[in-house]
Amino acid sequence: MAPKMAQGTRRKLPKIKFWPAVLKRKFPRTLMARVLLIIVLPIAVMQLAITWVFFDLHWQTVTAKLSEGLAGDIAWAVQAYKEDPDDDNLNKIRLQAEQSMQLSITLKKGEKLPTTLRPSIFVALNRTIDKALGDQLQETYWFDTTRYPGFVDIRVQTVQGVLRFIAPKDRAFATTGYIFIFWMLGATCILTAVAMLFIRNQVRAIERLSQAAEKFGRNEEDPGFKPYGATEVRAAAEAFLKMKARIQRQIEQRTTLLASVSHDLRTPLTRLKLELAMSEQDEANKRMKQDVSEMAYMIDEYLAFARGEMSENTDSVSVRVLMDTITDNVARAGHKLQTERLPEDLRVNIRELAVQRAIINLIMNGFHYGKYVRFHAEVDRASAVLRLFIDDDGPGIAPERREEAFKPFSRLDESRNQNIKGVGLGLAIARDIIRGHGGELVLDTSPQGGLRASMSLPIAQV
């Protein structure tokens, strides 16, 4: 007797995996390939089944009957000639065979049968004729279905020589079977082509939506995008446009708010700076000036993080010019940057000032924690990606804490020591800028033992 389960509990059934790992790896990845597979595969299986049934139940049966009839006529002619092997009898047999059996008969006196067979792609036809001739004839025979396009060459060994029979192919097998195959193949090709055209139109709408979303993520306008395609795809595109409008409206509201906050905060800070400059210059005044400067710096960092450089337009920029500009800016700040330029120049579609700010921020962090900073670039043509590397010889960041370093206001400083310059937004701003260009920023260990900042940016397509 099976044990009773407690009330309110359910027995968990084992999960059944319908797709083995091999099929998952071999299964097409793109939507168009999958839809074509869903449409074409059942059609192909159905047509293969119909073809097999046709050949098994109809074509082979008809062909066997025709081959048996042809073999019977040949057996009659051979037997009639063997009973009276003279030329007059052969002429009578030939005349009767031509008039009523569509057979052409010749005698090659003193010859022997060929010893080799010509290869044929119609193996089933050869097997059927061979069986029919073997059942009807006692003599040795040879046949060929490939030498003449519309005829079958059959030869029988006799005492006087070789009797050669030339018969139309439609007497040996049903020629309409191949016409049926060609019709099936033609219909499959036409259906596949029509399916590809319709599926391509639907997939293009989805690809267009994906491109519009990608451009919006990089802050690029796509004025030509509009919903089209199937009802579901059109609904997704309309939902995307509504979401885009809401996000842009929120960004505009945030920008307006930040402008007001910037004005409201900078005005009292400016008055404080003026009053401190006019008051007595003692040690207390000096410390207050430092506090005011830090407050101004914090406000600039907060505003830059919230603003996200959204007002700058994207432009095609030379990588060499970008690296030279960054090197010059770092040199004006009093640091010597080791730069390795690309052997060939290329261009990237970026917001130049934003990317400069992100890279310079990372470089200055490197100089803050180390003495040696190296800036170089590599090109991955296969992935159409530009990779920028910033290496320093500082203490670096532990691997388990590198992702934490990208969090806003995270300074990896447990005591939150305010004497250390910065508010923990540098890496967050840099990653936000790089991701806004469709790239990525990751941290690793540099060859000098310090920190490596690796950035990837898409290469502009020419």
Residue pairs with C-beta under 8 A, 6 or more apart in sequence:
5 11
19 27
27 34
28 34
28 37
30 203
31 203
31 206
32 196
32 199
32 200
32 203
35 199
35 202
35 203
36 192
36 195
36 196
36 199
39 195
39 199
40 188
40 191
40 192
40 195
43 188
43 191
43 192
44 188
47 184
47 187
47 188
50 184
51 180
51 181
51 184
54 177
54 180
55 124
55 177
59 174
59 177
59 180
60 124
60 128
62 173
62 174
63 124
63 125
63 128
63 172
63 173
63 174
63 177
64 128
64 131
64 132
66 170
66 171
66 172
66 173
66 174
67 128
67 129
67 131
67 132
67 133
67 172
67 173
68 132
68 135
68 136
69 171
70 129
70 132
70 152
70 154
70 167
70 171
70 172
71 129
71 132
71 133
71 135
71 136
71 137
72 136
73 97
73 101
73 103
74 103
74 133
74 136
74 137
74 154
74 156
74 165
75 136
75 137
77 93
77 97
77 103
77 105
77 163
77 165
78 137
78 139
78 156
78 158
78 163
80 89
80 93
81 89
81 90
81 93
81 107
81 158
81 163
82 158
83 89
85 158
85 159
85 160
90 105
90 107
93 105
94 104
94 105
94 106
97 103
97 104
97 105
98 104
98 105
102 167
102 168
102 171
103 165
103 166
103 167
104 165
104 166
104 167
105 163
105 164
105 165
106 163
106 164
107 160
107 161
107 162
107 163
107 164
108 161
108 162
108 164
109 160
109 161
110 161
111 161
111 162
112 157
112 162
113 140
113 141
113 142
113 155
113 157
113 162
114 142
114 155
117 142
117 144
118 144
118 146
118 147
119 146
120 126
120 145
120 146
122 145
125 145
125 172
125 173
126 143
126 145
128 173
129 143
129 145
129 152
129 154
129 172
129 173
130 143
133 141
133 143
133 154
137 156
139 156
139 157
139 158
140 156
140 157
141 154
141 155
141 156
141 157
142 154
142 155
143 152
143 153
143 154
143 155
144 152
144 153
145 152
145 153
145 169
145 172
147 153
148 166
150 168
150 169
151 166
151 167
151 168
151 169
152 166
152 167
152 168
152 169
152 171
152 172
153 164
153 165
153 166
154 164
154 165
154 166
154 167
155 162
155 163
155 164
155 165
156 162
156 163
156 165
169 175
201 229
202 229
202 230
202 233
204 229
205 228
205 229
205 230
205 233
205 234
205 237
206 229
206 233
208 225
208 228
209 225
209 233
209 236
209 237
209 240
211 222
211 225
212 222
212 225
212 237
212 240
213 240
214 438
215 221
215 222
216 222
216 244
217 436
217 438
218 314
218 436
218 437
218 438
219 310
219 314
219 351
219 436
220 314
220 349
225 237
225 241
226 237
227 233
227 234
227 235
227 237
227 238
227 241
228 234
228 237
229 237
251 310
254 306
255 307
255 310
255 311
258 303
258 306
258 307
261 303
262 299
262 303
265 299
266 296
266 299
269 292
269 295
269 296
269 299
272 288
272 292
273 289
273 292
276 285
276 288
276 289
276 292
279 285
294 418
294 421
297 421
297 423
298 423
301 422
301 423
301 425
301 426
301 429
302 423
302 425
304 357
304 425
304 429
305 408
305 425
305 428
305 429
305 432
308 429
308 432
308 433
308 436
309 351
309 353
309 354
309 357
309 433
309 436
312 351
312 352
312 353
312 354
313 351
314 349
314 350
314 351
315 349
315 350
315 351
315 352
316 347
316 348
316 349
316 460
317 347
317 348
317 349
317 350
317 352
317 355
318 345
318 346
318 347
319 342
319 345
319 346
319 347
319 348
319 377
319 386
320 341
320 342
320 345
322 348
322 350
322 352
322 355
322 356
323 339
323 341
323 375
323 377
324 341
325 356
326 337
326 356
326 359
326 360
326 363
326 375
327 337
327 339
327 375
329 356
329 360
330 337
330 360
330 363
330 364
330 367
331 337
333 364
335 363
335 364
335 367
335 373
337 363
337 373
337 374
337 375
338 372
338 373
338 374
338 375
339 374
339 375
339 376
340 374
340 375
340 376
340 377
341 377
342 377
342 379
346 379
346 386
346 459
346 460
347 459
347 460
348 386
348 457
348 458
348 459
348 460
349 437
349 458
349 460
350 437
350 457
351 433
351 436
351 437
354 433
354 436
355 433
355 434
355 437
355 457
357 429
357 433
358 429
358 430
358 433
358 434
358 441
358 455
359 375
359 388
359 390
359 430
359 455
361 426
361 429
361 430
362 390
362 426
362 427
362 430
362 453
363 373
363 375
363 390
365 392
365 426
365 427
366 373
366 390
366 391
366 392
366 394
366 450
366 451
366 453
367 373
367 392
368 394
368 421
369 392
369 394
369 395
369 450
369 451
370 392
370 393
370 394
370 395
370 448
370 450
371 393
372 392
372 393
372 448
373 390
373 391
373 392
374 389
374 390
374 391
374 392
374 446
374 448
375 388
375 389
375 390
376 388
376 389
377 386
377 387
377 388
377 389
378 386
378 387
378 389
379 385
379 386
379 387
379 459
380 386
380 387
384 458
384 459
384 461
385 439
385 456
385 457
385 458
385 459
386 456
386 457
386 458
386 459
387 454
387 455
387 456
388 454
388 455
388 456
388 457
389 452
389 453
389 454
389 455
390 452
390 453
390 455
391 446
391 447
391 448
391 450
391 451
391 452
392 446
392 448
392 450
392 451
393 446
393 448
393 449
393 450
394 450
394 451
395 450
396 445
396 446
396 449
396 450
396 451
397 405
397 412
397 443
397 451
399 445
401 412
402 442
402 443
402 444
404 410
404 412
405 412
405 427
405 443
406 427
406 428
406 431
406 441
407 424
407 428
408 424
408 425
408 428
409 423
409 424
409 425
409 428
410 424
410 428
411 420
411 422
411 423
411 424
413 420
427 441
430 441
430 453
431 441
434 440
434 441
434 455
434 456
434 457
435 441
437 457
437 458
438 457
438 458
439 455
439 456
439 457
439 458
440 455
440 456
441 453
441 454
441 455
442 453
442 454
443 451
443 452
443 453
443 454
444 451
444 452
444 454
445 451
445 452
446 452
